Structures are given as structure tokens and as C-alpha cells.
Amino acid sequence: MASRRFPPDVYSGTETVFEALYKEARTRHEVRLVVGWQSGRERIPPEAVGVRLRGMSKPNQWLSMAKAVRAEAKRWKPDVILSNNIEVPPSGVPTVCIVHDLNFGESGGMPAQGMSSGWGGRAKRAFYGLRSRALNRVVTVSEASAVALADAGIDPERVTVIRNGVDTDRFCVKPRDDESETVRFAYPSRILPGKGQHLAIDAIARLPRLHKRRAELHVVGACVDGVYLDQIRVQSYDQPVRFSVDVPDIVPHIQAADAVVFPSVMAEGFGFTAVEAMACGKPVIWTDQPAIREATGGIGLPVVAEDVAGLRAAMKRLMDNPEERAELGAKGRHWVETNHGWAGVWERYERVLAAAVR
């Protein structure tokens, strides 16, 4: 199993998915993990083959990972490689790659495409189409992402959709431990412009005065863009907004909330923020785009992308209707338990990997 990034050295949905798959795989198979690291070698599993990527440009990171994967394939002779990055090199070993989305951490782009239609978007689509030819199979996490891959030139016959799982023991329902009348909204996600934290801050700032007195917004997550973080801190001055940056565990912050907002303007491949919040029994306000609608089963309150007035109205609605909050939270938890268990997800991966070996 190979990935350029791995928790806790780097935290995002794609890395936590790969970490969960690695844990499932180790319980049933002999697995060698090859992962890059940026912050420190101690922040990746001790049994992993670590690749130092600190301070490198992205092309040099790819080259370093390619060298390590080829060397390990030659030394260890695995039956199959499962990669979390499409730039995994040809090694003579059957290879399956996971593609979570095509947004490259950027905002913009139509959700169905996942990438912008400009020169950069066309180049990225061409790159994905070219790299996919060396793979036995491509796994993606939603039908919406499968459409984006087809748009990138990847043969749909070679793509398998396997939706992500959620650790329902860790992301679980836990009542708030206080009796405050304040309604807490949380936005647990990476902090960068594409995730739209500025929209959530704008929406809570525009709540009617009496609602605003009993509302709080908690912005929680890993800081990806320091300049953007400084900007939204300024934006939130004198507003009921709290920040918890680079926290070691995001789960307690979700459990302490009454509702979760997810006004992402990126073309999401899955929508982990929404699904993990649902696993904790929280109602979610989410940007209405195909992948998030698919991952959530449509449960929650969808709003149009970048519609601050719609986001504010949804927040006000949940504040005024605690019964609806409870009902949406219970429906969301049931949906996740029924559709997003990791054991069933790994069984589907096993079938794809076995077919690649054959």
C-alpha cells in the first residue's frame, strides 16, 4: 500500500480513508506500507517504509515516492499494489489506485467535472487519463467522481465505485455535557478557501439579533492556508465564532455541537465532513452537489453553493426547531450505520484487488 501522505503527519479525508483501509487490510493479509512524511518520521507508523518529502516540490515528491515504491516492489515482490495517488509508477506489479476527487484541493469547477475547464484543468485531466493507462483498476468513492473520471478520459469500464466508510465506534452519538441554551454550529474541516469557512462566518454574522445572541460557530480543523486563516479571524472579529486549529482529535468537537455546517465550494468527491457528523447524530447543512447528496443519502438541509442567505436561513431553521435537529440527527446516524461500515467497504476492495491479481 502506497501513499504520499498519511495520518497524523497529514490529515484530510483522503488520508484517513487510506489509514482505515490499511488497518482493515492488516487484520487479514500481509501488508507493506510505503508512505511519505513532511513533519517528522515519528508521525507515520513505525512499521512503514518512510519516504522523506519535507521541503520538496510536488514533482520531486512524486519521484521520491516512485523510487521507493519500485524498490519495495522489487525487494518484497507483492501480489498487488493499492495506491492512494495516481502518480504511482509502473512496477510490473498489478496496481489499483484510489481517486477520491479531481479538485486538487482547489475551489471552483463544476461538481460533475471536478476540475475547471481552463488550461490547468485540461492539463490535469490529460495527466489523469495518461496515468490511468498503467493501472489495472481505478477505484473512486462516488458516482459523481466516476463521472469526473470519465470526463478526464479514464475508461468507465475500468472504474469501480466503492463508497467510503466511517468508524462508527469512534464517530458516535454523545450528548452535550452542559445545559446551555446556546446553539453550537461546528464546521470541522481543513481550513482553506475552497471549504468555505468564510461563508459560514458570514451567515452567522447575518442571523437576526435575537438568534445571534444564542448562536456560536466553531471552526475546527487543520490549517492548510495560513493567510486564509488570518483573513477569517479578522472577518470573525466581534462575532460569535471560535477557532480550534490543528486539534489532535476532531471527534469531541463534533459531538459538542448541536449541528454541523458544510458550505464547501469545492467539487467534493465524497463529503466526509457531512457523513462523519451524521455518524455523531448531528444534523448537517451541506452544499447541494452530487457527491455530497450521494454520500448523505440526501439527509440534512442542502443549500446552493455560496448562497449565504440560504445558509443563514437553514441555520435559523435548525435553531428554531430542536425536534427537527433530533430527527435529522437520528436519521443520519441510521444511514451511516446502514451504508458506511468499514468491514463491508474493505470486502469490496478485496474483490477488486483479487481480480487485479488474477
Secondary structure by P-SEA (a helix, b strand, c coil): ccccccccccccaaaaaaaaaaaaaaaccbbbbbbccccccccccccccccccccccaaaaaaaaaaaaaaaaaaccccbbbbccccccccccbbbbbbcccccccccccccccccccaaaaaaaaaaaaaaccccbbbbccaaaaaaaaaaccccccbbbbbbbccccccccccccccccbbbbbbcccccccccaaaaaaaaaaccaaaaaabbbbbccccccaaaaaaaaaaacccccccccccccaaaaaaacccccccccccccccaaaaaaaaabbbbbccccaaaaaaaccccccccccaaaaaaaaaaaaaacaaaaaaaaaaaaaaaaacccaaaaaaaaaaaaaaaac
